[in-house]
Amino acid sequence: MSGPLHLVLAEITAGTPTLAEIARRTGLTDDVVHAAVDHLVRAGRVTSTELSLGCPTGGCGTCPSSDGCSLPAALGARRPGLVSLSLATRVA
């Protein structure tokens, strides 16, 4: 592995906390960092886990706070949220 994938994986391994920080440290664009992480997840090198922020999985219609929610209704299928990236364990 070389190039952007190697740089992004090295930053994840080093514990860099955000994709924005990975982009800043590597000099890569946000789009390249996101594409590299997507590739690393598909390749099984990194696992991605969505962290719960308290929003219901059923969407705003099932939320007791939907009247006063600050999230825009037009987010579509992609909900905002925190994602934890972890190095995948490799089995020899």
PEMO-V108968 format. One record per helix or strand of 3 or more residues. SS is the DSSP state (2 for helix, 1 for strand). FROM is the first residue (numbers start at 1). TO is the last residue. Records with the same first field share a line. If there is no record, write none. Layout:
SS=FROM-TO, FROM-TO
This chain:
2=4-14, 19-26, 30-42, 60-62, 66-68, 73-75
1=46-50, 83-87
